[in-house]
Amino acid sequence: MKSQSTRAAELETLATFRDFIDEFCLLSGVGDDACHDIKLAVDEACTNVVTHGYAGMNLGSIMLALEFEPQLVQSKSQTLVIPSSPRSRSRRTPKLG
């Protein structure tokens, strides 16, 4: 099973991602402990991107993709930054993965 969600790179988005992960775990049969660990890891990574990776820049989006295979759950996140000025284009694009 595969699923993905793209949301604005804002701290308020984290609750939406946690709900998305809960639903994914339920539909995939992922246990509560593993689901909690996935939410914790994604929450920490996304928080770091929003608070540190976008410092001084316009916020972009975070795309979260989840994939379930027996005995394995993978999560992959990407960020999308659209620079608003020539100065911001010279900054590095934060990545999450």
N, C-alpha and C positions, 0 to 999 in steps of 0.2 A: 504494500500500500504506500502511496506517495501523496503528499499534500503540501501546499505552500500558501503563504499569506504575505502580502506586502502592505506595510503601513508606514506612516510618517515616523521619522526618527525623533521621537519625543518620549520622555519618560512616561507619559500617560498611555502610550502604546503598549507598555509592558504588560498591563492587565489583559489587554486583548490577546497578546501572544500567549499568556498563561492559559487563558480560556481555550485558545486554539490548540495548545498542546494537550490540555485535559481531554478535549473531544477526540483528538487524534489517538491518544493513549486508550481511551475507552473503546473506540472503533477497532483498534488494532490488537486489543487484548494485552496491552502493556500493563504490568503490575503497578501498584501505587508507589512503591519505593523507587522503581526505575523512572516513573513519571515525575516524581518529585525531583529526582536528580537531574532530569532533562530540563525541567522548568528552572531549577537553580542555575544550571550552567548557561542557559539561554538568557536568563534575566541578568546575570552578571556580565556576560559578553555585551549584550545590548546596552546596558547601563554605561559600561566603559566607552562604547562607541559614542553614545549621545553626550556624555559629560566631558570626555577627553578628546575623542577623535574629531568632533565638530567644533572644538573651541575656536571662537572667532569667525566661524563660517556659517552660512545659511544651512539649515538642516535639510537633509535629503530624505531618502526612504531606506527602510530596512526590509529585505526580503528574507523570510524564514521558510526553508524547505525541510520537511521531515520525510524520512523513508523508513519503513519497517520491513524487516526480513526476520524470519525466525532466529531468535537469539541475538539480534542486532537491530538497534535503532540508530539511525544517523540523522544528525541535524547539520544544516549548512545555512549560513547567513551571509548576505551580501548587502553592501550599502551602495546607494546611488547618490552622488553629489552633483548638483547642477550649480556651478559657480555663478555668482551674481556680479562679479567685477573682475577685471584683469588681475588685480592683486590676489584674489582668492584662487585664481586658476593656477598660480605658481605653487600653491600649497599642495602637500601630498593628499591623496584621497584615502580616507580611512577605510580599512578592510576588516572584515570580521569573518572568521571561518574556523 
